[in-house]
Amino acid sequence: MSAMTFGKAINTGLRKAMEQDPKVVLMGEDIGRLGGVFRITDGLQKDFGPHRVIDTPLAESGIMGTAIGMAYRGYRPVVEIQFDGFVYPAFDQIVAQMAKLHYRTRGMVKVPITLRLPFGGGIGSPEHHSESPEAYFAHTAGLRVVAPSNPQDAFTMIQEAIASDDPVVFLEPKRRYHDKGDVDESLAPGAALDMGSARVAVEGSDVTLVAYGPMVKTCLDAAVAASDEGVSVEVIDLRSLSPVDYGPLVGSVKKTGRLVVAHEASRTLGLGAELAAEITERCFYHLEHAPVRVTGFDVPYPPSKLEFHHLPDLDRILDGVDRALGRTNSLSGTEEEA
Amino acid sequence: MLTGDDGAPVQLLSPDGQRRPHERYDRLLADLDSDDSNALLALYEDMIVTRRIDAEGTALQRQGQLALWPPFLGQEAAQVGSAHAINRDDFIFASYREIAVAYVRGIALPDLMKQWRGTQNAGWNPFESNMAPTQVVIGAQPLHAVGYAMGVQFDGAESAVITYFGDGATSQGDVNESMVFAASFQAPVVFFCQNNHWAISEPVGIQAHVPIGLRAPGFGIPSVRVDGNDILACLAVTREALEHARAGHGPSYIEAVTYRMGAHTTADDPTRYRDANELEDWKGRDPIARFEAYLTGSGILDDAGRSQVAEKADAVAAAIREATIHMPDPEPEELFEHVYAGPHAVLERQRDHFERYRAGFAEHSNHAPHAALTEGGH
């Protein structure tokens, strides 16, 4: 067990995967000598060479498309797209090509590609550097979408994503890259929990609060603050966005009767909408209140001086918890449904 | 190193079927020119048979047996000629129109039709044939070819990759990105552009202001324009390009100047956008007529040979028809198969619900699903 940053945990996981399987190759812009703009691939080209850690031309669709060709040839490409907002030029290769190839060929072509995507806001970047595109990918059949929230998960989940025979969109919460946490490097991928599983991060009895990626830490803070006010919040770290592991959610909501979902992404048709609908279907007679969403607004990602109004913070989450509890909240006295 | 041949497409057969000697390319046809008339007849047979497959596909679509068919009438020389240059361990990434390439590759006849019948999205095992399932999204596949070729290179293998696309695809970012990657990594890949002059209703002039083959040198990729209706020229330039790739000299580019004499697909009506005189002009350059004139003039093909090949074409067409009209619909459960390589809990729940739903009809077999009364019947 050693303390390491989130970023270093991914780096260590990548190194381990590359050592274990010579077919694992890294592809992306600036990932070689520079080690990536976030330094996640730091030192890997030096140790594995330019054919294992490939500095590609500056062409996102080109990176994804050639990775698919590499997969045809038996490689396991790990692609880094530099920022969330730059993934859109590669959209066809991700959702129409990578996601569908296994289905189209009735399983004859495996597409074990891991798409590493630093996502989310909170780092004061210019536009196109802070997006939350997860719903596009979670909406696409054939893709797995996961988002670790802490260094230990980052370390094991990246190895699982690479080992998966399915294409995995691996969302890295970039504002947590420098957060430190304990990482047990001897922990084999999937030994504690596989990447498809949700995790009860904190147990509680009054409200179920669900989040993933960068929002998990904020929700854990909110749970502490709520407990100071006498409210017991159970925080669930979703970890996998597709498929969602509903077991722990259903179990929790049956216990608490109340669901709050928090994410940075815009509200309309975001993952929160799906979770609210599914939990309502599965837990209708256990619910004491309609599921509540605390999300980014339906606006383009704002300039950085406004982003902390856009991103759900501890107080907005607590406000959502109050709503789920029917307590006085920011919408009290209004027609919430209007 | 390939060069651009002063802009005039390489031609080894004149339009009236005379063999033209060529300093650079004769070497590549030495086996055919010596005495191997069997190889020449094989080319001829594949042209005749694939034209017949094309006609049969169109007819089957008109009869409601296929959902759609993309004719390649007029492109037999480009497809058959180039395909004959490809070695067994070379890999092919083609578009949906390269049906003659797939046939030459040895794809089983029913497998050619599954995609168009709608029983499968892709008809064959890419690793048995070393040919990827054909691509519908315009210009997406050259990137896959380049990635595969990079893998060939990293593996130290001595094979090559060829990718087919049309003139419309050359406007796509992916095709241009694929050339950047291919040149930067010197990937062993051949870009084979069939300039058939029309991207549905858009003439090639909307895609390119200069001959398409001239673009590749700007990426650092040697390029050649070839008469796409001259099967010997198509075979020779493709052999050269694949040799170039296998020898570790990197990518190259072929623009085969040909013409789509039919519609874009059976859903298209070219009379709305295409001048009839243009079509007549290109009919005069028919790739099969040209090759047939050459073979007849050389004494390689006679009436007996012609009828033998026609019989083969009849047999293939009959086999395709038989396979198509008796092709079973997939089982409903196949809907859910192969979406993922591993288990996916959410999808498995949906599959489970669907199976229960269907089982409900089985329990009450006197009640057919309403949908069957209005939809889905043939």
Interface residues (C-beta under 8 A of the other chain):
Chain A: V25 H51 T56 P57 A59 S61 G62 M64 G65 T66 A67 I68 G69 M70 A71 Y72 R73 G74 Y75 P77 P89 D92 Q93 A96 Q97 K100 H102 Y103 R104 T105 R106 G107 M108 V109 K110 P112 A141 G142 R144 S164 D165 D166 G196 S242 P243 V244 D245 Y246
Chain B: F91 F93 Q120 N121 A122 N125 P126 F127 A132 P133 V137 A140 P142 L143 H144 A145 V146 G147 Y148 A149 M150 G151 V152 F154 D155 G173 D174 E177 S178 V180 F181 S184 E337 H338 V339 Y340 A341 G342 H344 A345 V346 L347
